[in-house]
Amino acid sequence: MKIQNYINGKFENPINGEFIDNYNPSNGEVYGQIANSTSEDVEKAYEAAAKAFPSWSNTTLEERSKILSKIANLIVEKLDILAEAESKDNGKPISLAKQIDIPRAAENFQFYANAITQFSSEAHESIGLNAINFTLRQPIGVVGCISPWNLPLYLFTWKIAPAIAAGNCVVAKPSEVTPMTAYLLSEILNEAGLPKGVLNIVHGLGTSTGQAIVEHPNIKAISFTGGTKTGAHIARIAAPMFKKLSLELGGKNPNIIFSDCDYDKMLATTIRTSFANQGQICLCGSRIFVEAQIYERFKRDFIKEVKKLKVGHPSKRKTAIGALVSKEHLEKIESFVAIAENEGARILCGGLEVTVPGFENGYYFQPTVIEVTDNSCRVNQEEIFGPIVSIMPFKTDAEALQLANDTKYGLSATLWTNNLNRTMQFSKQLQTGIVWVNTWMLRDLRTPFGGKKASGIGREGGFEALRFFTEPKNICIHYE
Ligand code: TXE
């Protein structure tokens, strides 16, 4: 299976003819090849996008909306094929791909098919000066979208849908670790009648293909989701070129549990916040802080539930935890267990690789709970991005808040309490872009999404994404 680039509505080999291996994480085998594109391919994609821009940016909102809806419908029609492909490429349980990843990819297109018809700009009447100002929100031109491997089609479409809805043309790159569903999306784009060149998908490594998108002088905005280090690198290149940047980066999210919460709901949700998608979601709550008076009870109950989670092949119905995305990632996760032990933390459960019969070379790891005593330890400060969480008690609200904010990251926080005053105080004082109270990952696509501090800059979602993908221009008209 060869994954080719999709440029100007056509599938093409990379200009250098080179391909790189694509692995199936559930068995460690190479099952396909992906284009190893260079800056030449990115240039070709850019040219196709630039050529399509004058017409696409003048296409009526109704027409754009119709095409986006059609893409959404086709994703729904092909749900099974896409979910199987996502699971095979990423290692996630197929049930998760069917329930979350693929439906959400369709929703992303449907949401922006609707949102673009409701997007408006402001007018300011300069009273007494005989002038009226109005603001045009114009598409930027050709924009770059770069996405990661953890929620491949979900995050790829989360960027592309608002970008094209707003009238831009796109050069996009999915992660080289999980390119398959972006490739399948290319076929859908043709079927939906998206004009050629509006969306071009170039495959390849981050350091070559991705970097070429960021460095391209005429790609004027970059929307990126991925690691914090990569985000900083991209910012260093893009800033002197005055590119618009949206960076959705890592997290080290606190999950703060007070004794006055709805305990059963909290326990069930905390299993998800900790281990959904093998813990490979930027919103996962990897640092669990528990009020001292329920700490021992929580520890006992949580570990009991974690031990019930079945690690297994992603296609099996009973699998709760599938394979990690790559061998390198498995090794990174494993190294954190040794780091924890060296730091004097206690491994309460898990901590080992899992051999799944019949799939011995797959990348499986036990869900792991580590008890830490000091929030400054590496386990609590570095993004592990896998099935490892730490737990630690706290005594007072002030201490919980201090621990929660004591990290360089600031993406999201989860708070479990039924106390309204506490809810408000934490909501105001947590240094994160998102706060979940008595829930987790309940997503309303109209809301702003993104982080503070080392978790990035800019917000995606709702009209925020349409604002990002447009440039405001004020027109001031004086009249007599
Ligand atoms: O991500 P990268 P990696 C975190 C997580 C993980 C770590 C590294 O902690 O362990 O990041 O993961 C492209 N110019 N997250 O190395 O490299 C790359 O090809 C332009 C959190 O896989 O950041 C891919 O398409 N692009 C996260 C995308 O960037 C470049 C999700 C992300 O890859 C590039 C994933 C470059 N120089 C990892 N280098 C989240 N926030 O959800 C790489 N890329």
Residues whose N, C-alpha, C, O or C-beta is under 5 A from the ligand:
A	BS01	TXE	I146 S147 P148 W149 N150 K173 P174 S175 E176 G204 L205 G206 T207 G210 Q211 V214 T225 G226 G227 T228 T230 E248 L249 G250 C282 E383 I384 F385
